[in-house]
Amino acid sequence: MKGIILAGGLGTRLHPLTRITNKHLLPVYDKPMIYYPIEMLIKAGIDDIMIITGGNNSGDFLRLLGNGKEFGLKHIHYAYQEGEGGIADALKLTQDFVGDHKMIVALGDNIIEKNIKSFTEEFRKQKSGAKVILKEVKNPKEYGVAEFKGKKMINIVEKPKKPKTNYAVIGIYFYSPDVFEITEKLKPSKRGELEITDVNNAYLKRGELTCNILDGWWKDCGESKDALLEANVFVAKHGANHI
């Protein structure tokens, strides 16, 4: 299984912190933010990893991470995303790297407390399709929100004005290689991006999307400066061990 970390974007919500650097290189307590998703994937048993970045500071990732020796990796792959095409657009850049393997796609500014190894093993056994991870949050309007009929997930709505649940889809996604067939057919949303929510809903319509509820805390460090501060304080106090 392949691991993909999305670390592009301009980080405008974190200005002026991100005027001279990529947000994923900002510190979260004692490590650069990008370290956390790398460690999460490795502890889930993923050692073939690609980082997708963009903007003017992409070379800083190579200077910081090199080939991944610090993490016990033989190699880290890199790809460059031009412009702001969205998560699903960035995913297209990984097709040659992924080949016919399954993949985990992680947003580089999401930090979780515990391991995703059990979810990873479940997805290895899943014949096809996709898996998303849900977390109950106080501010669902900021995320893709899962809707249910009974216990069955029936839809995901991106940033709804009136959320029907508090269950947000966090930035860790599991896909079969046929995801590229879906991304090729996507049309840009009103904000001009190819939305990952549309990818997930395509799998949902096929009846091939599973979900798990995340145990432990989750922090979206790129949501705002207050969220980044909160993540720093929280990790300093509680740690992010991915145990």
N, C-alpha and C positions, 0 to 999 in steps of 0.2 A: 504494500500500500504506500502511496506517495503522500507527502506532506507539502502543503502550499501555504505560505504566509503572505497576506496582502498588506503591504507597508507603503503604499503610495499616497496620493492625495496632497493637498496643500495645507491641511490643518488650520484652516481659517478660523475655526472656532476657538483656537488656542493662541491667536495673535495677541501680543507681539512675540510670544515665546517661539513661534515657528517661522518667524521672518528670515532667520538665517540657518535653520536646520529642519530636518524632517521630524514630525512629532514622535515617530516611533523610536527616535534616538534620545528623546528626553528621559531623564531619570525617573524611575519609580522606586523610591527608597534608595537601595544600594546598587541597583543595576539599571542599564538602559532598558527601556520599555520592551524592545524587540527580543530581549533575552527570555522573557516569560513565555511567549508562545513557542519559541524554539525548545525550551526545556519541557514544556507540556507535551509536545509531539514526541520528543525522545523518550519520555517516561511512559508514553502510550505505545512504545515499540516501533516508532517511525524514525528511520535514520536516513531516508532519501528525501531531502527537503529543498524546495525552491522558494526564494524570496522575490516577490514582485514589488518593485519600487518605482519611483518616478520623480519628476521635478529636478531642481538644480543640485540637490544634495545626495543623489543616488550613490555617488562614489564613496560617500562616508560609510555606507554599509560594508563595502568591501574592506575599507581600512579598519573598521571595527571588528568585523567577523572573520575576515579572510576565508579560508576553506572550512572553518568550523572545528579546528583542532581543539580549541578550548572546551568544546562540548563533546569531544570524543568522536567527531564525525570525520570521515575521509574527505568529504566534499560538500559544499553548499552551492546550489545552482542559483543563478540570478536572472531576472528578466526585467525589462524596462517598459513601463506603460506610458505612452504619450497622452497627454491631456487628462481630462476628468470623465472617463467613460463609464464609471461605475464598477461595482464588484463583478458582475457577470461579464463585462467587457474585459476586465483584467484576467478573468478565468480563461479566456480564449488563448492567451499567451502561453498557457501551460500545456497545450494539447500534445506537442511533440514530446515534452518531458513525461507526461502521464502515460501516453501510449494506451495500452489496453488494461491498465491497472485501476483499481479503485483509489479514491483520494480523500484526504481530509483537508478542508480549506478553512484556515483560521485568520480572523482579522487581527492585525498586529497590535491593536490598541485594546484588546480584550484580555483581561487577566482573571483566572479562576483559582479557587482555593485548592480544589482536589483534582484527582486524575480523571482522564477520559478513557482510561484503558478498557473498562468494562463496556462502554459504548462502542469503542473501536472493535472489540472482539465480537460484539453483536452484529456490527455492520459487516465484518468479514464473512459471517455466516449468512447474511442477507443476500439472496440470489441476485437482486438488482435493485435499482431505484436509488433512493436517497434517505438521509436521516437528518433531522434537526434537533437541537437542544433548546428546551424552554426553561425560562426562569420567571417566577412571579415577581413583578416590580411595582414600584409606586408610581412611576411615570410612563405608562405604556404608550402614550401618544408619541413618544420619541422613537419608537421601534416598529418592526413588523410584529403584528399581534395575532396570535392563534385564536381561531374561533372553533367552537365545538358544538356537536349535537350529541348530547349524552357524553360519553367518554371518547367519541370519535372526532378527530380533528377534521374539519370540513373546509376551512379556508384560512388564509393568512392575509391580513390587510396591512399595508405599509402606512405607518404614521396616521392611524385613524383619528378623526376629530372626536368621535365618541366610541372609544374601545369597548368591545363587548366582554372582554376578559382582561386580566392583568398579566397574562402570560406572554412575555416577549420572546421572540426568536433571537437567541444570542449569536454572536459572530463565530460560531464553529459549525461547519457544515460537512456532511459526508455524501460523496457522490460516486456513482458508477461512471465509467468512461463515456456512456451515452449522453452525459450532460452536455457535451459539445454539440450534439445534434439539436438540443434545446436552445443553447445560446445563439446558434446560427439563425434561428427563426425569430428571435426576440426583436421587438421594436422599442426604440427609446421612449422613456416615460416623459411626463410633462417637464421634468427638470433636465431632460436631455441625456439620461443615463440608462444603461441596460440594468434593470433591477434584479437583484438576487431573489427577491420575493416572487417575481414572475417565474423564475426557474423552479422554486420550491412549489409553487402552485401548479405548475405543469406536471410535476411528479405526483402531486396530490390528486389531480384529476385522473391520473392513470391508476391510482390506488397503490402507488409505490413509494409513498413517503411515510416513514416511521418517525416517532419522536420519543425523547426521554426528558424527564424533569431533572434539572441540575440540582445536586445536593451541595451545600456549602455556598460561599459567597461568590459573586461575580461583579467585576468592575469594568465599565466602559470608560477608559481613560481619556478618550478623544471627544467625549460628549461636551465637555466644557472645562474651563479652568478650575472651577469648583470640584468637578468630578476627578480631575487629575490630582488636585490637592488631597481630596478624600482618599483616593487610591494610595497615595504616598503614605498618609498617616495610617491607613488600615493595614497595608503590607508591613509597615514598620512595627506595628503592634502585634499582628496575627501571623504574618508570613504567608507565602504562597508556595507550599511544599509540593503540590501535585502528588500527594501520597496515594 
